Amino acid sequence: RAQTDEAINQAREANVPILVAINKVDKENFDAQKVYRELADRDLLSESWGGSTITVNCSASSGQGIPELLEMIALQSEILELRANENVRARGTILESEMHKGLGAVATVLVQNGTLRKGDAIVFGHYSGRIKTMQNDHGKAIEEAGPSTPVKITGLSELALAGNEFIVVKNEKEARQLAAARAEGALREYASKPKLGSLEKMMAKKESGEKKILPLILRADVQGSLEALKTSLMKIRSDKARIEIVSADVGEISESDIALAAASKATIVGFHTRIESRADDLIKQKKVAVYTQDVIYHLIDEVKDRMRQLLDKLEEETDTGAAVVKAVFKSSHLGIIAGCQVTEGTIKRQHLVRLIRNDEVIWKGKIASLKRVKEDIKEVNKGFECGILLDGQSDIKEGDTIQAYEITYHEQDL
């Protein structure tokens, strides 16, 4: 699957060992050899096949193979000499963060060294906080967490970015000072970079016709989901269209998001999030496109489709028939009528036509009237005679060719 390939690629980019847990061994149609073949296709040769990749057959539902999996993880940590000291100030990594009604900013963190305690002052990115509550992975309140322990914490001043490191400092004053210094450094770095265009500039670029622009407003349930969505969207490559992120935030899709989307002509993309009940009517009123999904690959496909829809469709003309002008008649009511004989295919009333003289197209347009023996008809087949009145064209001569064709429109590839 695509997410499996992505996980393998990320592990390789991070240059970390890969240990494969092969799940669902309790299924009737489970075939370990098939999985080994698929892993070998990705240059991961299982130890069972004489390679160096550790694989463990297990089942998350029945628990089969889980002790062996834990044993293998412990063995790898010993081989890699992974050690932690629980008697120092804690540091670790932000795994996830979200805005919780009533609790404010909440983060799930992994303690990698030291011991994290309730009441500790921490710094993450250029923000700070003081831990008010701690919960383990079962939702139970705890007072402290040692190395390799994931915990959910509250008391943060802002949402933490997934992947950011956190550290415990002496007190809140030191935490605020360190956070302020980091924020100042980040501001200087931002000021030195070329600025992204404003909303007005983006709209001007969109209408200039250089490269089609799809403005997006991104919303996700947690910071990690948002970062994953942004990263995946930025990997979409095209010479004809590109994405412009107008806004990206955590939370439900709100009325203000709908108003912003309507003003910027943006599409709202929601990942693992919902639309506020009050915003439903506004979506219909403003006619804003909103896509929500819990599977990121489905969202990426939706965005790609939206980008393709921005591109001008390619026209393909298909000849359907031709007629030679045998005589020209003048009508006081209708104008110039071409008396023709169909020499190829079929000419229908709704067809578009080219008027050809001396092998050159001198006019393209529609048929105003198609008659045979003064009767209006819908089509004329090869070998039959007919009268053709062209819509807005009177320069017709004997010997001209009227060629009928249809236009088919094809979507461009990105």
DRENKE-973270 format. One record per residue (C-alpha): z, y, x; residue number from 1; residue in one letter. Coordinates in steps of 0.1 Angstrom, whole numbers, plus 5000, padded with zeros to 4 digits. Example, Ala and Ser with C-alpha at 12.3 -4.5 7.8 and 13.67 -1.06 7.14 Angstrom:
5078, 4955, 5123, 1, A;
5071, 4989, 5137, 2, S;
% end
This chain:
5000, 5000, 5000, 1, R;
4995, 5036, 5010, 2, A;
5032, 5043, 5013, 3, Q;
5036, 5013, 5036, 4, T;
5009, 5025, 5059, 5, D;
5024, 5060, 5059, 6, E;
5059, 5046, 5068, 7, A;
5043, 5026, 5097, 8, I;
5025, 5057, 5110, 9, N;
5056, 5079, 5108, 10, Q;
5076, 5053, 5127, 11, A;
5050, 5052, 5154, 12, R;
5048, 5090, 5156, 13, E;
5086, 5091, 5160, 14, A;
5084, 5063, 5187, 15, N;
5111, 5042, 5171, 16, V;
5113, 5004, 5169, 17, P;
5099, 4988, 5137, 18, I;
5119, 4961, 5119, 19, L;
5101, 4948, 5088, 20, V;
5121, 4936, 5058, 21, A;
5097, 4915, 5037, 22, I;
5111, 4918, 5001, 23, N;
5106, 4897, 4970, 24, K;
5108, 4863, 4986, 25, V;
5122, 4849, 4954, 26, D;
5089, 4855, 4936, 27, K;
5069, 4824, 4927, 28, E;
5037, 4837, 4943, 29, N;
5054, 4849, 4975, 30, F;
5032, 4842, 5005, 31, D;
5048, 4851, 5039, 32, A;
5016, 4842, 5058, 33, Q;
4996, 4867, 5038, 34, K;
5021, 4894, 5047, 35, V;
5020, 4884, 5084, 36, Y;
4982, 4887, 5083, 37, R;
4984, 4922, 5068, 38, E;
5009, 4933, 5094, 39, L;
4987, 4918, 5122, 40, A;
4958, 4940, 5108, 41, D;
4981, 4970, 5115, 42, R;
4989, 4958, 5151, 43, D;
5023, 4945, 5141, 44, L;
5024, 4909, 5152, 45, L;
5054, 4890, 5137, 46, S;
5077, 4870, 5160, 47, E;
5067, 4840, 5138, 48, S;
5032, 4844, 5151, 49, W;
5042, 4849, 5187, 50, G;
5044, 4887, 5186, 51, G;
5073, 4911, 5192, 52, S;
5078, 4926, 5156, 53, T;
5110, 4914, 5140, 54, I;
5104, 4904, 5104, 55, T;
5131, 4892, 5079, 56, V;
5123, 4876, 5046, 57, N;
5147, 4888, 5019, 58, C;
5152, 4897, 4983, 59, S;
5169, 4929, 4971, 60, A;
5176, 4914, 4937, 61, S;
5192, 4881, 4947, 62, S;
5206, 4891, 4981, 63, G;
5188, 4863, 4999, 64, Q;
5182, 4872, 5036, 65, G;
5202, 4904, 5035, 66, I;
5229, 4891, 5059, 67, P;
5201, 4881, 5084, 68, E;
5186, 4916, 5080, 69, L;
5219, 4933, 5088, 70, L;
5224, 4910, 5117, 71, E;
5190, 4919, 5131, 72, M;
5197, 4957, 5127, 73, I;
5231, 4953, 5145, 74, A;
5213, 4933, 5173, 75, L;
5187, 4960, 5177, 76, Q;
5214, 4987, 5179, 77, S;
5231, 4967, 5207, 78, E;
5199, 4962, 5226, 79, I;
5191, 5000, 5223, 80, L;
5227, 5008, 5233, 81, E;
5232, 5030, 5202, 82, L;
5268, 5044, 5205, 83, R;
5288, 5070, 5186, 84, A;
5322, 5086, 5192, 85, N;
5342, 5090, 5160, 86, E;
5368, 5113, 5177, 87, N;
5346, 5144, 5181, 88, V;
5334, 5170, 5157, 89, R;
5308, 5156, 5134, 90, A;
5270, 5162, 5137, 91, R;
5242, 5145, 5118, 92, G;
5211, 5150, 5097, 93, T;
5204, 5164, 5062, 94, I;
5187, 5136, 5043, 95, L;
5183, 5153, 5010, 96, E;
5194, 5184, 4990, 97, S;
5193, 5196, 4955, 98, E;
5206, 5223, 4931, 99, M;
5232, 5208, 4908, 100, H;
5243, 5226, 4876, 101, K;
5280, 5233, 4881, 102, G;
5281, 5223, 4917, 103, L;
5255, 5245, 4932, 104, G;
5237, 5233, 4964, 105, A;
5244, 5196, 4971, 106, V;
5233, 5177, 5002, 107, A;
5232, 5141, 5012, 108, T;
5238, 5139, 5049, 109, V;
5240, 5111, 5075, 110, L;
5269, 5114, 5100, 111, V;
5254, 5103, 5134, 112, Q;
5284, 5112, 5157, 113, N;
5320, 5122, 5151, 114, G;
5339, 5122, 5118, 115, T;
5331, 5145, 5090, 116, L;
5361, 5156, 5069, 117, R;
5366, 5174, 5036, 118, K;
5373, 5211, 5044, 119, G;
5352, 5211, 5076, 120, D;
5331, 5242, 5083, 121, A;
5295, 5233, 5090, 122, I;
5263, 5250, 5100, 123, V;
5228, 5237, 5090, 124, F;
5197, 5256, 5099, 125, G;
5206, 5293, 5095, 126, H;
5231, 5287, 5067, 127, Y;
5267, 5277, 5066, 128, S;
5293, 5262, 5043, 129, G;
5327, 5246, 5039, 130, R;
5328, 5211, 5025, 131, I;
5346, 5211, 4991, 132, K;
5339, 5176, 4980, 133, T;
5326, 5144, 4996, 134, M;
5312, 5112, 4979, 135, Q;
5301, 5080, 4994, 136, N;
5269, 5061, 4984, 137, D;
5288, 5046, 4954, 138, H;
5297, 5081, 4940, 139, G;
5334, 5076, 4950, 140, K;
5353, 5106, 4963, 141, A;
5363, 5103, 5000, 142, I;
5382, 5124, 5025, 143, E;
5362, 5116, 5056, 144, E;
5331, 5098, 5069, 145, A;
5325, 5082, 5103, 146, G;
5292, 5076, 5122, 147, P;
5263, 5060, 5104, 148, S;
5278, 5069, 5070, 149, T;
5257, 5087, 5044, 150, P;
5277, 5111, 5021, 151, V;
5270, 5136, 4995, 152, K;
5287, 5170, 5001, 153, I;
5291, 5203, 4982, 154, T;
5303, 5238, 4992, 155, G;
5270, 5249, 5009, 156, L;
5258, 5285, 5008, 157, S;
5222, 5275, 5003, 158, E;
5199, 5245, 4999, 159, L;
5196, 5226, 5031, 160, A;
5162, 5215, 5044, 161, L;
5157, 5178, 5046, 162, A;
5155, 5168, 5083, 163, G;
5177, 5197, 5095, 164, N;
5206, 5189, 5118, 165, E;
5242, 5199, 5108, 166, F;
5271, 5205, 5131, 167, I;
5308, 5210, 5124, 168, V;
5324, 5241, 5140, 169, V;
5360, 5254, 5144, 170, K;
5362, 5275, 5112, 171, N;
5343, 5293, 5085, 172, E;
5341, 5326, 5106, 173, K;
5325, 5308, 5135, 174, E;
5301, 5290, 5111, 175, A;
5290, 5323, 5095, 176, R;
5285, 5339, 5129, 177, Q;
5264, 5310, 5142, 178, L;
5244, 5309, 5110, 179, A;
5238, 5347, 5111, 180, A;
5226, 5344, 5148, 181, A;
5202, 5316, 5139, 182, R;
5189, 5336, 5109, 183, A;
5183, 5366, 5131, 184, E;
5164, 5344, 5156, 185, G;
5143, 5329, 5128, 186, A;
5135, 5364, 5115, 187, L;
5123, 5375, 5149, 188, R;
5101, 5344, 5152, 189, E;
5087, 5350, 5117, 190, Y;
5079, 5387, 5125, 191, A;
5060, 5376, 5156, 192, S;
5037, 5353, 5136, 193, K;
5006, 5364, 5117, 194, P;
5015, 5370, 5081, 195, K;
5001, 5350, 5052, 196, L;
4982, 5370, 5027, 197, G;
4999, 5385, 4997, 198, S;
4991, 5374, 4961, 199, L;
4966, 5402, 4958, 200, E;
4949, 5392, 4990, 201, K;
4948, 5356, 4980, 202, M;
4932, 5366, 4947, 203, M;
4906, 5387, 4965, 204, A;
4898, 5358, 4989, 205, K;
4895, 5335, 4959, 206, K;
4869, 5358, 4942, 207, E;
4850, 5365, 4974, 208, S;
4833, 5331, 4973, 209, G;
4838, 5322, 5009, 210, E;
4858, 5290, 5003, 211, K;
4871, 5279, 4970, 212, K;
4909, 5284, 4968, 213, I;
4933, 5263, 4946, 214, L;
4966, 5282, 4941, 215, P;
4995, 5259, 4936, 216, L;
5031, 5263, 4925, 217, I;
5052, 5234, 4937, 218, L;
5084, 5222, 4921, 219, R;
5105, 5191, 4930, 220, A;
5139, 5176, 4922, 221, D;
5152, 5178, 4958, 222, V;
5143, 5194, 4991, 223, Q;
5131, 5162, 5007, 224, G;
5107, 5155, 4978, 225, S;
5094, 5191, 4981, 226, L;
5088, 5188, 5019, 227, E;
5070, 5154, 5014, 228, A;
5048, 5170, 4987, 229, L;
5039, 5200, 5009, 230, K;
5032, 5178, 5039, 231, T;
5009, 5154, 5019, 232, S;
4990, 5183, 5003, 233, L;
4984, 5200, 5036, 234, M;
4968, 5168, 5048, 235, K;
4939, 5173, 5023, 236, I;
4909, 5183, 5044, 237, R;
4878, 5200, 5030, 238, S;
4851, 5224, 5043, 239, D;
4845, 5236, 5008, 240, K;
4879, 5242, 4992, 241, A;
4915, 5247, 5003, 242, R;
4950, 5249, 4989, 243, I;
4971, 5281, 4988, 244, E;
5008, 5276, 4980, 245, I;
5020, 5305, 4960, 246, V;
5056, 5293, 4956, 247, S;
5076, 5261, 4965, 248, A;
5111, 5255, 4952, 249, D;
5136, 5229, 4940, 250, V;
5145, 5226, 4903, 251, G;
5129, 5223, 4869, 252, E;
5097, 5240, 4859, 253, I;
5109, 5272, 4843, 254, S;
5095, 5301, 4822, 255, E;
5093, 5323, 4853, 256, S;
5072, 5296, 4870, 257, D;
5048, 5296, 4840, 258, I;
5045, 5334, 4841, 259, A;
5038, 5334, 4879, 260, L;
5012, 5306, 4874, 261, A;
4995, 5327, 4847, 262, A;
4994, 5358, 4869, 263, A;
4981, 5340, 4899, 264, S;
4959, 5316, 4881, 265, K;
4978, 5288, 4898, 266, A;
4983, 5251, 4889, 267, T;
5019, 5239, 4887, 268, I;
5026, 5206, 4904, 269, V;
5059, 5190, 4897, 270, G;
5072, 5160, 4917, 271, F;
5102, 5141, 4903, 272, H;
5111, 5171, 4881, 273, T;
5109, 5181, 4844, 274, R;
5097, 5211, 4824, 275, I;
5125, 5232, 4809, 276, E;
5125, 5229, 4771, 277, S;
5120, 5266, 4766, 278, R;
5089, 5266, 4788, 279, A;
5068, 5242, 4767, 280, D;
5056, 5268, 4742, 281, D;
5048, 5293, 4770, 282, L;
5026, 5267, 4788, 283, I;
5005, 5264, 4756, 284, K;
5005, 5301, 4751, 285, Q;
4994, 5310, 4787, 286, K;
4972, 5279, 4790, 287, K;
4986, 5270, 4824, 288, V;
4977, 5237, 4840, 289, A;
5009, 5216, 4848, 290, V;
5009, 5182, 4865, 291, Y;
5041, 5162, 4868, 292, T;
5044, 5128, 4884, 293, Q;
5070, 5106, 4900, 294, D;
5044, 5090, 4923, 295, V;
5033, 5113, 4950, 296, I;
4999, 5097, 4955, 297, Y;
4990, 5102, 4919, 298, H;
4998, 5139, 4923, 299, L;
4976, 5141, 4954, 300, I;
4947, 5126, 4934, 301, D;
4953, 5151, 4907, 302, E;
4951, 5180, 4931, 303, V;
4920, 5166, 4948, 304, K;
4903, 5163, 4913, 305, D;
4913, 5199, 4906, 306, R;
4898, 5210, 4939, 307, M;
4866, 5192, 4931, 308, R;
4864, 5210, 4898, 309, Q;
4864, 5243, 4916, 310, L;
4832, 5234, 4934, 311, L;
4798, 5244, 4919, 312, D;
4781, 5213, 4905, 313, K;
4749, 5202, 4922, 314, L;
4717, 5202, 4901, 315, E;
4693, 5173, 4901, 316, E;
4659, 5178, 4883, 317, E;
4643, 5146, 4870, 318, T;
4607, 5147, 4858, 319, D;
4602, 5131, 4823, 320, T;
4566, 5139, 4815, 321, G;
4536, 5161, 4820, 322, A;
4508, 5176, 4799, 323, A;
4475, 5192, 4808, 324, V;
4465, 5224, 4789, 325, V;
4431, 5216, 4773, 326, K;
4428, 5249, 4753, 327, A;
4447, 5281, 4745, 328, V;
4451, 5295, 4710, 329, F;
4464, 5329, 4699, 330, K;
4487, 5331, 4669, 331, S;
4495, 5365, 4653, 332, S;
4530, 5352, 4643, 333, H;
4539, 5329, 4673, 334, L;
4519, 5342, 4703, 335, G;
4500, 5320, 4728, 336, I;
4500, 5283, 4719, 337, I;
4488, 5257, 4745, 338, A;
4468, 5228, 4732, 339, G;
4478, 5200, 4755, 340, C;
4473, 5163, 4761, 341, Q;
4503, 5144, 4775, 342, V;
4492, 5126, 4807, 343, T;
4525, 5112, 4820, 344, E;
4558, 5101, 4803, 345, G;
4572, 5118, 4773, 346, T;
4577, 5155, 4765, 347, I;
4607, 5163, 4742, 348, K;
4615, 5194, 4723, 349, R;
4648, 5199, 4742, 350, Q;
4633, 5194, 4776, 351, H;
4631, 5222, 4802, 352, L;
4595, 5227, 4816, 353, V;
4577, 5241, 4845, 354, R;
4543, 5258, 4842, 355, L;
4521, 5248, 4872, 356, I;
4489, 5265, 4882, 357, R;
4469, 5255, 4914, 358, N;
4498, 5233, 4925, 359, D;
4523, 5262, 4923, 360, E;
4552, 5266, 4898, 361, V;
4546, 5300, 4882, 362, I;
4573, 5298, 4855, 363, W;
4603, 5277, 4844, 364, K;
4619, 5278, 4810, 365, G;
4623, 5262, 4776, 366, K;
4600, 5249, 4749, 367, I;
4601, 5272, 4718, 368, A;
4580, 5249, 4696, 369, S;
4564, 5215, 4698, 370, L;
4538, 5206, 4671, 371, K;
4512, 5180, 4664, 372, R;
4487, 5187, 4636, 373, V;
4508, 5216, 4624, 374, K;
4539, 5194, 4621, 375, E;
4570, 5201, 4640, 376, D;
4579, 5171, 4661, 377, I;
4607, 5161, 4685, 378, K;
4587, 5143, 4712, 379, E;
4551, 5134, 4723, 380, V;
4543, 5103, 4743, 381, N;
4516, 5097, 4769, 382, K;
4480, 5099, 4756, 383, G;
4487, 5120, 4725, 384, F;
4478, 5157, 4719, 385, E;
4501, 5184, 4709, 386, C;
4506, 5222, 4707, 387, G;
4533, 5237, 4729, 388, I;
4548, 5272, 4725, 389, L;
4567, 5283, 4756, 390, L;
4598, 5304, 4751, 391, D;
4590, 5339, 4766, 392, G;
4558, 5329, 4785, 393, Q;
4523, 5340, 4773, 394, S;
4504, 5337, 4806, 395, D;
4489, 5303, 4800, 396, I;
4454, 5292, 4811, 397, K;
4433, 5262, 4805, 398, E;
4438, 5236, 4832, 399, G;
4475, 5245, 4837, 400, D;
4500, 5217, 4838, 401, T;
4532, 5218, 4817, 402, I;
4557, 5195, 4834, 403, Q;
4589, 5185, 4815, 404, A;
4622, 5177, 4833, 405, Y;
4659, 5172, 4827, 406, E;
4688, 5185, 4848, 407, I;
4717, 5163, 4857, 408, T;
4748, 5179, 4872, 409, Y;
4768, 5160, 4899, 410, H;
4802, 5168, 4913, 411, E;
4804, 5177, 4950, 412, Q;
4827, 5158, 4974, 413, D;
4854, 5177, 4991, 414, L;
% end
